[in-house]
Structures are given as C-alpha cells and as structure tokens.
C-alpha cells in the first residue's frame, strides 16, 4: 500500500508534467470528435475519465480482460463465450452449487469486460476518424 508521502509525490509529478492539462485537451478533443461523428459525448467523456483513473491508480489490464479482448478481436461476439472462458480443469473439481456460482461470476465478469471492450472500440473509431486525412 502506498504511503501518503508517495501519493503526494506522484501528484506533484503529474502537475509538473502537465498531466491535467493534457487530460483536459484529450477530453475536449474526444468531445469534439464524438460530436462531429454523432456519438454520445457523455459516453466518450466518461470513458476518458475512467481511463485517467486507471492511469493514476496504475491499474494494468487484468488477464481476464486481455483474454476476452483477444477472443473478441479474433472471433467477435460468440454464443459460447462463457464456455470458451471457463477454466475446464478447475470447473471439473467444483460441486453443482459451486459450478452455478462460478458460471454466474464468470458471466458478470464477461459482461463487464464486453462493455469495456465496446467502449474502447467506440473510442478507437473516434480517434481513427479524427486522424484520417478525410476526417
């Protein structure tokens, strides 16, 4: 766990490096690009806010999200996603009730990862459109 002194040092470093000015600039650009593309500006702003929070906390994408992202990039949304994400060896050791709980928890994690994936793809589309010579 970080100390208050360490967190203060990181905050000071963010101020020195114009972190917040860059965040504001990115937020304005994302908002303008979303408006030009007819996308929901609030969704883009919320996504950028979450991304900044992850960056400040130092959260790296978890292994489960990376697995879901790889599956979605390769196959798209499939009807047997939960089956593909299930740890078969671990699942075989569970009782009936534990299997039900595992399936529910895995489904919830998958839906959260899917929502995050969709938001990232939507934002990538905004960025690609803005960076294209015709955009």
Secondary structure, 3 states (H helix, E strand, C coil): CCCHHHHHHHHHHHHHCCHHHHHHHHHHHHHHHHHHHCCCHHHHHHHHHHHHHHHHHCCCCCHHHHHHHHHHHHHCCCCCHHHHHCCHHHHHCCCHHHHHHHHHHHHHHHHHHHHHHHHHHHHHHHHHHHHCCCC
